[in-house]
Amino acid sequence: MYEVEVKAKLRNREEVIKKLEALGCKFSEELHQVDHVFIPEGASYPDFPLGTPALRLREQNDIFFLTLKIPQSSYQDCIEKEVSIQDGEKMLEILKLIGWKSIPTVEKRRIKTNFKDMEIVLDKVELLGEFMEVEKIVTSENHEDRKKIQEELFDFLGMLGVTKNDYVINGKYDIMLWEKLNGK
């Protein structure tokens, strides 16, 4: 399975929420998420090559999930596999003991909704601001098919009033945070 997503800076959260609610969307309760991300020792960061696996240990309201992401044609086109973890602290220890390198930890507040076959999240990310992500999980192994889906997702953002100037291309929160903290 492949996760295909688009992301944009969110300038007017309330306006976007109203438009989504007008489409029939209902939002989840707010989730508090802390993402610990690891890459293999020796992998360059933040410009690690496509195909380099990353492991994310997400703590979400005291529940832990371990996610493997392997970027394909971009950092927003990934093979993704996820499992729940009983003991998140022990998993953090394991990742460090096997030599995986920790990259910036991302903390955010998230609300979710769905529209048709898309998952939509609105995030308030510590030190970075507000963002919107729209994603689809697809099975097509064809890169061109996934690229077309990404264009459809960008069109959906446009329908919600999000402009191209606010698109975040190939942006992952951990990379954006690293760049901010390192003056890039």
C-alpha positions in Angstrom: 0.0 0.0 0.0 1.1 3.5 -0.7 0.3 6.7 1.2 -0.1 9.6 -1.3 -0.5 13.0 0.4 -0.3 16.7 -0.1 0.3 19.4 2.5 -0.2 23.1 2.7 0.3 25.9 5.2 -3.1 26.8 6.7 -3.8 30.5 6.8 -7.5 30.5 7.7 -8.3 27.3 9.7 -11.9 28.4 10.5 -12.7 29.1 6.9 -11.4 25.7 5.8 -13.3 24.0 8.6 -16.5 25.7 7.5 -16.1 24.6 3.9 -15.4 21.0 5.0 -18.4 21.0 7.3 -20.5 22.3 4.4 -19.4 19.2 2.5 -20.7 17.1 5.3 -17.4 16.5 7.1 -17.4 15.9 10.9 -14.2 16.3 12.8 -12.6 14.0 15.4 -11.8 15.1 18.9 -8.4 16.8 19.0 -5.5 14.4 19.2 -2.1 15.2 20.9 0.6 13.5 18.9 4.3 13.2 19.6 6.3 11.8 16.7 9.8 10.3 17.3 11.4 9.7 13.9 14.4 7.5 13.2 16.5 6.8 10.2 19.3 4.2 9.7 22.7 5.2 11.1 24.8 6.6 8.3 21.8 8.0 6.3 22.2 11.7 5.5 19.6 14.0 7.0 17.6 16.0 6.1 18.3 15.1 2.5 18.2 11.3 2.8 17.8 9.6 -0.6 14.4 8.3 -1.7 14.0 4.7 -0.8 15.6 5.2 2.6 13.4 3.7 5.3 12.3 5.8 8.3 10.6 4.6 11.4 8.2 6.8 13.3 7.1 6.0 16.8 3.9 8.0 17.4 2.5 8.6 20.8 -1.1 9.5 20.4 -3.2 10.2 23.5 -1.1 7.6 25.4 -1.3 5.0 22.7 1.8 4.1 20.6 2.1 3.2 16.9 5.3 2.2 15.0 5.2 3.2 11.3 7.6 2.2 8.6 7.7 4.7 5.7 9.8 4.2 2.6 9.7 7.3 0.3 9.1 6.3 -3.4 9.0 9.2 -5.9 8.9 11.8 -3.2 8.6 12.2 0.5 4.8 12.4 0.1 4.6 9.1 -1.9 5.5 6.4 0.6 5.1 2.7 1.2 3.6 2.6 4.7 3.2 -0.1 7.2 2.0 0.4 10.8 1.5 -1.6 14.0 0.4 -0.7 17.5 3.0 -1.0 20.2 2.2 -1.7 23.9 5.3 -0.2 25.4 6.5 2.9 23.6 9.3 3.7 25.9 10.8 0.3 25.4 10.4 0.7 21.6 12.3 4.0 21.8 15.1 2.2 23.7 15.2 -0.6 21.1 15.5 1.9 18.2 18.4 3.6 19.9 20.1 0.3 20.8 20.0 -1.0 17.2 21.7 2.2 16.0 18.9 4.1 14.3 19.5 7.9 14.4 16.8 10.1 16.1 15.8 13.2 14.2 13.8 16.1 15.5 10.7 15.1 17.5 7.5 16.7 16.3 4.7 17.6 18.6 1.3 18.6 17.3 -2.4 18.9 17.9 -4.5 17.3 15.2 -8.1 17.0 14.2 -9.2 14.6 11.4 -12.1 14.1 9.1 -12.8 12.1 5.9 -14.3 13.1 2.6 -15.0 10.5 0.0 -11.8 8.3 0.0 -9.6 11.0 1.4 -8.4 11.5 5.0 -8.0 15.2 5.9 -6.1 16.4 8.9 -5.6 19.9 10.3 -2.5 20.3 12.4 -1.1 22.8 14.9 2.6 22.0 15.0 4.8 23.3 17.8 7.3 25.9 16.5 6.0 25.6 12.9 2.3 26.8 12.8 -0.8 25.4 11.2 -1.1 23.0 8.3 -3.5 20.8 6.4 -2.8 17.4 4.9 -5.0 15.4 2.5 -4.1 11.8 1.8 -5.3 8.7 0.1 -4.1 5.2 0.6 -3.7 3.5 -2.8 -2.5 0.1 -4.1 -1.2 1.2 -7.5 2.5 0.5 -7.9 2.6 2.8 -11.0 4.3 6.1 -10.1 2.4 8.0 -12.7 -0.9 6.9 -11.3 0.1 8.1 -7.8 1.3 11.4 -9.3 -2.2 11.9 -10.9 -3.7 11.2 -7.5 -1.5 13.8 -5.9 -2.7 16.3 -8.5 -6.3 15.5 -7.6 -5.5 16.1 -4.0 -4.0 19.5 -4.8 -7.1 20.3 -6.8 -9.2 19.5 -3.7 -7.0 21.9 -1.7 -7.7 24.6 -4.3 -11.5 23.9 -4.0 -11.1 24.7 -0.3 -9.4 28.0 -1.0 -5.9 26.9 -0.3 -3.6 28.6 -2.9 -0.5 27.2 -4.6 1.6 29.7 -2.6 0.7 27.7 0.5 1.6 24.3 -0.8 4.4 22.5 1.0 6.1 20.4 -1.6 8.0 17.4 -0.2 7.6 18.8 3.3 7.7 16.6 6.3 7.3 18.2 9.7 10.6 16.8 11.1 12.5 18.2 8.1 10.8 21.5 8.4 11.5 21.7 12.1 15.2 20.7 11.6 15.6 23.5 9.0 14.0 26.0 11.3 16.1 25.0 14.2 19.3 25.0 12.1 18.6 28.3 10.3 18.1 26.8 6.8 
